[in-house]
């Protein structure tokens, strides 16, 4: 049941439009939150992806003054 709530790295990368390698680099750099279940298995929640997109947009499109 919990697995249905988690998004695999390959699916998350596809949703974000990046490669799995890029997604792994972002995780290592702390840019996106993830859940590590096994040594080399990372998963994401929908909230993780939404938060990452929101943070990325604010960095790319600063508010106008």
N, C-alpha and C positions, 0 to 999 in steps of 0.2 A: 504494500500500500504506500509506504513512504517513497519507494522508487518512482511511483507515478507523479509525485510532487517535485522530484528532482530532475534537472535537465542535464543530460550528458554533455561533456565538453564539445563533442563534434556538433551536436545540435545547437549549443550556445554559440559556437563559432559561426555556424551557418546563419543564425538569427542576427548576429552582429556584423556579418559580411566580412569576416576575417578568417585566416587560417587557424588551425588548431595550435600551430607553433606560436603565432602571435598571441593567442589567448593565454597560452601557458606562460609566455613572457610577461604579460600583464599581471597574471596571478603572482608570479615570482616577484615582480616589482611592487606589488601591493595595490595596483590600480583597480582591481576588481575582486570582490569577496567570493570565496568558494567554500565548498565542503569537501574535505578530503576523507574518503571512506577507506581506501586501501593505499598502499604505497604510491602507486602511479595512477590512481583513479580520482578524478575531481569532478564534482557536480556543482550545479548552480541552482538557485531558486529563481522564480520569476522576479521576485523583489530584487535580487542581486543584479539581474540584467537591467531592470528598470532604473535602479539607482545609478548604475554605471553609465547608462545612456544620458540620464539627467546631468550627472557630473561632467560628462564629456561635452555636452551641449553648452554648459555654462563656461567651460574653458575655451571652447571654440568660438562662441558668440557672446563676448562680454556685454553686459548691459550698457546701454547708451546713457550718457549723462545728460 
